[in-house]
Amino acid sequence: MDNPTSSDVLSLFLPDGTLNYFDITSFEFGVSQVIIHLQEKKILPEDLLHEHVHSNGFFPEATMQDFPIRGRKVFLKIRRRRWEYQDKSGCFSRNWDFV
């Protein structure tokens, strides 16, 4: 990689596979903490590809604390996407229990 972007560098500190499902929207470096803002990509879960659904915004932002980097606390601020059925009532989100 000749000229890595800030996202390339930050991805080294994220759990494996995170950027398969999330985009880094911004980040903040402070004296005592690092905050990485992540937003779920608009990728429909495979088991729902046959359904008529559309993205319907996001759930409220959740904050998770990750392992420290060079003595700084690391916080991941995550926006999970909300999906809504077009032909029936109800909404859903991707199952993140595996994380």
C-alpha positions as CSV (number, residue, x, y, z in Angstrom):
1,M,0.0,0.0,0.0
2,D,1.8,3.2,-1.2
3,N,-0.4,5.9,0.4
4,P,-2.6,4.4,3.2
5,T,-5.7,6.4,4.1
6,S,-6.7,7.2,7.7
7,S,-9.3,4.4,7.3
8,D,-6.6,1.9,6.3
9,V,-4.6,2.8,9.4
10,L,-7.6,2.7,11.7
11,S,-8.7,-0.7,10.3
12,L,-5.6,-2.2,11.9
13,F,-7.1,-1.4,15.3
14,L,-10.6,-2.8,14.6
15,P,-11.7,-6.4,15.1
16,D,-11.2,-8.6,11.9
17,G,-14.0,-8.2,9.4
18,T,-15.4,-5.0,10.9
19,L,-15.0,-3.1,7.6
20,N,-16.9,-5.8,5.7
21,Y,-20.0,-4.5,7.3
22,F,-19.2,-1.0,8.5
23,D,-17.7,2.2,7.1
24,I,-15.6,4.5,9.2
25,T,-17.4,7.8,9.1
26,S,-15.1,9.9,11.3
27,F,-12.6,9.6,14.2
28,E,-11.3,11.6,17.0
29,F,-7.9,11.4,18.6
30,G,-7.6,12.9,22.1
31,V,-4.9,12.9,24.8
32,S,-6.6,10.0,26.7
33,Q,-8.9,8.5,24.1
34,V,-9.6,7.5,20.5
35,I,-13.2,7.5,19.2
36,I,-14.0,5.7,15.9
37,H,-17.4,6.3,14.4
38,L,-18.8,3.4,12.4
39,Q,-21.9,3.2,10.3
40,E,-23.3,-0.1,9.0
41,K,-23.1,-0.4,5.2
42,K,-26.3,-0.7,3.2
43,I,-25.9,-4.4,2.5
44,L,-28.9,-6.5,2.9
45,P,-28.4,-9.7,5.0
46,E,-28.1,-12.7,2.7
47,D,-31.0,-14.6,4.3
48,L,-33.3,-11.7,3.3
49,L,-32.3,-11.1,-0.3
50,H,-35.6,-12.6,-1.5
51,E,-37.7,-10.2,0.7
52,H,-39.0,-6.8,-0.4
53,V,-37.2,-4.5,2.1
54,H,-35.6,-1.1,2.2
55,S,-33.3,0.7,4.6
56,N,-35.2,2.8,7.1
57,G,-32.6,4.9,8.9
58,F,-30.6,3.8,11.9
59,F,-31.0,2.7,15.5
60,P,-29.7,5.1,18.1
61,E,-25.9,5.1,18.2
62,A,-24.3,2.5,20.6
63,T,-20.9,2.9,22.2
64,M,-18.6,0.0,22.8
65,Q,-15.2,0.2,24.6
66,D,-12.4,-1.7,22.8
67,F,-8.9,-2.6,23.8
68,P,-6.7,0.4,24.6
69,I,-4.2,1.7,22.0
70,R,-0.9,3.1,23.4
71,G,-2.5,3.9,26.7
72,R,-5.6,5.6,25.2
73,K,-9.1,4.3,25.8
74,V,-10.7,3.3,22.5
75,F,-14.4,3.7,21.9
76,L,-16.4,2.5,18.9
77,K,-19.5,4.5,18.2
78,I,-21.7,2.3,16.1
79,R,-24.8,3.1,14.0
80,R,-26.7,0.0,13.1
81,R,-29.0,0.1,10.1
82,R,-32.7,-0.5,10.4
83,W,-34.5,-2.4,7.6
84,E,-38.2,-2.3,7.0
85,Y,-40.4,-4.7,5.0
86,Q,-42.2,-3.0,2.1
87,D,-45.1,-5.5,1.8
88,K,-45.8,-6.2,5.5
89,S,-45.4,-4.4,8.8
90,G,-42.3,-4.6,10.9
91,C,-38.6,-3.8,10.8
92,F,-35.4,-5.7,11.6
93,S,-31.7,-5.4,11.8
94,R,-28.7,-7.7,11.1
95,N,-28.0,-10.1,14.0
96,W,-24.8,-9.0,15.7
97,D,-24.8,-11.6,18.4
98,F,-21.6,-13.2,16.9
99,V,-19.6,-10.0,17.7
